[in-house]
Amino acid sequence: MSAKIRFEQSDGVAHVTLSYPRRFNAMSRAMWLELRAVFERLQDESDVRCVLISGQGAHFCAGGDISEYAAFRFNEAALREFHEVDVWGALRAMLVCDVPMVAQIAGNCMGAGVELASCCDIRLAAESARFGAPIARLGFPMAPREAALVAREVGLVTARQMLLEAAVLGAPEMLQRGFLSQVAADVDLATLAQTTVQRICQLAPQAARLNKQTLRVLNSSPVLMDAMPLRQLSTAQPDLLSTLLATAYDYADIAEQHEGITAFLEKRPPRF
């Protein structure tokens, strides 16, 4: 089955489904571009009151599609384009969308999955869901904007565990740490998500959009400033962002990344 973003709309609810089940809904490059287009469209859909994001089948999103990585990750320009255009383009479109977003998280929520969930307003998870960003095993870091987004939402302590020790945490732990809004028994997750979506749809839609605009300003950080609409920016991008991005992808051709990705594709432990 091909990788794609499924989109359906009915009764004021937009259903966005990450669909790549044979890879646990890992995000391909094409899916990042499709996701951006979906959320740019949703921002202009006045009759949409809520967005429900889920993965097809038993998982939310297992990360990025590592089978594609050898084609672009070892070249700095291509790597920069992937993160700054493909990935950040989609995440930014989600972050600037004024429609309330609910994430329905089952199974694996890793790497890109945590980034996608971090863009959502309300995060609901099954008890068996697992969260992490174990990319250190692949020999590369998280891109600056993506790391800032994740750290803001999961908290610095959790972000350090995920990125520095490749920790994988369960849903009850992530609820306790404040990343999740609610946790439900696996069989009850879909019902909880539908109930939450319907509750949002019964409220004033314009008030919800205005609340999101206010919360976006209050929750902004220097690295994420470009995730604010231009009308909400009073200053140019901070020097901090320019400094970070200037050398962020210099690691493209390092031996660790080659070894990490090669080892994953060859189904063996990496030798760092």
Backbone hydrogen bonds, N-H to C=O, Kabsch-Sander energy under -0.5 kcal/mol:
donor,donor_aa,acceptor,acceptor_aa,energy
4,K,19,S,-2.2
6,R,4,K,-0.6
6,R,17,T,-2.7
8,E,15,H,-2.1
10,S,13,V,-2.5
13,V,10,S,-2.1
14,A,50,C,-2.6
15,H,8,E,-3.6
15,H,13,V,-0.6
16,V,14,A,-0.7
16,V,52,L,-2.8
17,T,6,R,-2.7
17,T,15,H,-0.6
18,L,54,S,-2.7
19,S,4,K,-2.3
19,S,17,T,-0.6
20,Y,18,L,-0.6
23,R,20,Y,-2.1
24,F,21,P,-1.8
25,N,20,Y,-2.6
26,A,20,Y,-0.6
26,A,23,R,-1.0
27,M,63,G,-3.1
28,S,26,A,-0.6
32,W,28,S,-1.8
33,L,29,R,-1.8
34,E,30,A,-2.3
35,L,31,M,-2.8
36,R,32,W,-2.0
37,A,33,L,-2.0
38,V,34,E,-2.2
39,F,35,L,-2.2
40,E,36,R,-2.3
41,R,37,A,-1.7
42,L,38,V,-2.2
43,Q,39,F,-1.7
44,D,40,E,-0.5
44,D,41,R,-1.1
45,E,42,L,-1.5
46,S,44,D,-1.1
48,V,45,E,-1.4
49,R,12,G,-3.1
49,R,47,D,-0.6
50,C,12,G,-1.5
51,V,100,P,-2.5
52,L,14,A,-2.8
53,I,51,V,-0.5
53,I,102,V,-3.0
54,S,16,V,-2.2
55,G,104,Q,-0.5
56,Q,18,L,-2.7
59,H,56,Q,-0.7
60,F,106,A,-1.8
60,F,108,N,-0.9
61,C,108,N,-2.2
62,A,24,F,-1.2
65,D,27,M,-2.3
66,I,64,G,-1.3
68,E,65,D,-2.0
69,Y,66,I,-1.2
70,A,66,I,-0.5
71,A,68,E,-1.5
72,F,69,Y,-1.8
73,R,69,Y,-3.0
75,N,72,F,-1.3
79,L,75,N,-2.9
80,R,76,E,-2.7
81,E,77,A,-2.2
82,F,78,A,-2.2
83,H,79,L,-2.1
84,E,80,R,-3.1
85,V,81,E,-2.1
86,D,81,E,-1.7
87,V,82,F,-2.9
88,W,83,H,-2.6
89,G,85,V,-0.7
90,A,86,D,-1.4
91,L,87,V,-2.6
92,R,88,W,-3.1
93,A,89,G,-1.5
94,M,90,A,-1.7
95,L,91,L,-2.5
96,V,92,R,-2.3
97,C,94,M,-0.8
102,V,51,V,-3.2
103,A,122,I,-3.0
104,Q,53,I,-3.1
104,Q,102,V,-0.5
105,I,103,A,-0.7
105,I,124,L,-3.2
106,A,104,Q,-0.6
109,C,130,R,-2.4
110,M,61,C,-2.3
111,G,132,G,-2.7
113,G,110,M,-3.1
115,E,111,G,-2.0
116,L,112,A,-2.7
117,A,113,G,-2.5
118,S,114,V,-2.0
119,C,115,E,-0.7
119,C,116,L,-1.0
120,C,117,A,-1.5
121,D,101,M,-1.2
122,I,101,M,-2.1
124,L,103,A,-2.9
124,L,122,I,-0.6
125,A,182,Q,-1.9
126,A,105,I,-2.4
127,E,184,A,-1.9
129,A,126,A,-1.9
130,R,107,G,-2.7
131,F,169,L,-3.0
132,G,109,C,-1.5
133,A,167,A,-0.5
135,I,133,A,-1.7
137,R,134,P,-1.3
138,L,135,I,-1.7
139,G,136,A,-1.0
140,F,135,I,-1.3
147,A,143,A,-3.0
148,A,144,P,-2.4
149,L,145,R,-2.3
150,V,146,E,-2.5
151,A,147,A,-2.8
152,R,148,A,-2.1
153,E,149,L,-1.6
154,V,150,V,-3.3
155,G,150,V,-0.5
155,G,151,A,-1.6
159,A,155,G,-2.6
160,R,156,L,-2.7
161,Q,157,V,-1.8
162,M,158,T,-2.7
163,L,159,A,-2.6
164,L,160,R,-2.8
165,E,160,R,-0.6
165,E,161,Q,-1.5
167,A,161,Q,-2.2
169,L,131,F,-3.0
171,A,127,E,-0.6
171,A,129,A,-1.3
174,M,170,G,-2.1
175,L,171,A,-2.3
176,Q,172,P,-2.1
177,R,173,E,-1.8
178,G,175,L,-1.3
179,F,174,M,-2.0
180,L,174,M,-1.2
181,S,123,R,-2.9
182,Q,123,R,-1.3
184,A,125,A,-2.5
188,D,185,A,-1.9
189,L,185,A,-0.8
189,L,186,D,-1.0
192,L,188,D,-2.4
193,A,189,L,-2.6
194,Q,190,A,-2.4
195,T,191,T,-2.5
196,T,192,L,-2.3
197,V,193,A,-2.5
198,Q,194,Q,-2.5
199,R,195,T,-1.9
200,I,196,T,-2.0
201,C,197,V,-2.4
202,Q,198,Q,-1.1
203,L,200,I,-1.6
208,A,204,A,-1.7
209,R,205,P,-2.0
210,L,206,Q,-2.4
211,N,207,A,-2.6
212,K,208,A,-2.2
213,Q,209,R,-1.9
214,T,210,L,-2.2
215,L,211,N,-2.8
216,R,212,K,-2.1
217,V,213,Q,-1.5
218,L,214,T,-2.3
219,N,215,L,-1.9
220,S,217,V,-1.3
224,L,221,S,-1.0
225,M,222,P,-1.0
227,A,224,L,-2.3
228,M,225,M,-1.5
232,Q,229,P,-2.3
233,L,230,L,-1.3
234,S,232,Q,-0.6
241,L,238,P,-0.7
242,S,238,P,-1.2
243,T,239,D,-2.6
244,L,240,L,-2.3
245,L,241,L,-2.7
246,A,242,S,-1.6
247,T,243,T,-0.7
247,T,244,L,-0.6
250,D,247,T,-1.5
252,A,249,Y,-1.5
253,D,250,D,-0.6
254,I,251,Y,-2.2
258,H,254,I,-1.6
259,E,255,A,-2.7
260,G,256,E,-2.8
261,I,257,Q,-2.4
262,T,258,H,-2.3
263,A,259,E,-2.8
264,F,260,G,-1.8
265,L,261,I,-2.4
266,E,262,T,-2.1
267,K,264,F,-1.2
268,R,263,A,-2.4
272,F,270,P,-0.6
